[in-house]
Amino acid sequence: MNAQESPSTRPYLVRALYEWCTDNGFTPYVAVMVDDTVQVPREYVQDGEIVLNVSFEATSSLKLGNDFIEFKARFGGKPREIMVPMNRVMAIYARENGQGMAFPVNRGERVLESPADLAVATSSTTPPNLVVSAAESVLPAALSAVPKAQDIESAPTSPTSAPRPTLTRIK
């Protein structure tokens, strides 16, 4: 089995960083590249991307599976069901300090339209080139302009005057 045939490490790394965030009292955020396979409120999508607060307080029925991230959350007071194919996840990071991991997502990449498409898609996906940094943020620069906690009504907000970390893409 070569690298192209092996299963993706992305879902395992997403779960590990989610656990790291929650264990250390941070708020885990997931940056997603939106296309027609992603089930999110379109009114919160900016430049084809959305940042989702996936903390325990902001979600219910959260499932971080190998193929999809699924949960329920309130947006603008309305309950919504969210489903994100794992190959659309661009990054997972802590809101408080920006530490996390970014993943490459190609706009032309074939994506899963349903869990039934998994068998066909797994043979054609390429392994991601991952960047990990504990000392600095390694997230897409475009995410700095995307609304954060206000996307999900139940997200806890704290009136701090400290500036938010800036996000940069490293290739």
Rosetta blueprint (number, residue, H / E / L):
1 M L
2 N L
3 A L
4 Q L
5 E L
6 S L
7 P L
8 S L
9 T L
10 R H
11 P H
12 Y H
13 L H
14 V H
15 R H
16 A H
17 L H
18 Y H
19 E H
20 W H
21 C H
22 T H
23 D H
24 N L
25 G L
26 F L
27 T L
28 P E
29 Y E
30 V E
31 A E
32 V E
33 M E
34 V L
35 D L
36 D L
37 T L
38 V L
39 Q E
40 V L
41 P L
42 R H
43 E H
44 Y H
45 V L
46 Q E
47 D L
48 G L
49 E E
50 I E
51 V E
52 L E
53 N E
54 V L
55 S L
56 F L
57 E L
58 A L
59 T L
60 S E
61 S E
62 L E
63 K E
64 L E
65 G L
66 N L
67 D L
68 F E
69 I E
70 E E
71 F E
72 K E
73 A E
74 R E
75 F E
76 G L
77 G L
78 K E
79 P E
80 R E
81 E E
82 I E
83 M E
84 V E
85 P E
86 M H
87 N H
88 R H
89 V E
90 M E
91 A E
92 I E
93 Y E
94 A E
95 R L
96 E L
97 N L
98 G L
99 Q L
100 G E
101 M E
102 A E
103 F L
104 P L
105 V L
106 N L
107 R L
108 G L
109 E L
110 R L
111 V L
112 L L
113 E L
114 S L
115 P H
116 A H
117 D H
118 L H
119 A H
120 V H
121 A H
122 T L
123 S L
124 S L
125 T L
126 T L
127 P L
128 P L
129 N L
130 L L
131 V E
132 V E
133 S E
134 A L
135 A L
136 E L
137 S L
138 V L
139 L L
140 P L
141 A H
142 A H
143 L H
144 S H
145 A H
146 V L
147 P L
148 K L
149 A H
150 Q H
151 D H
152 I L
153 E L
154 S L
155 A L
156 P L
157 T L
158 S L
159 P L
160 T L
161 S L
162 A L
163 P L
164 R L
165 P L
166 T L
167 L L
168 T L
169 R L
170 I L
171 K L
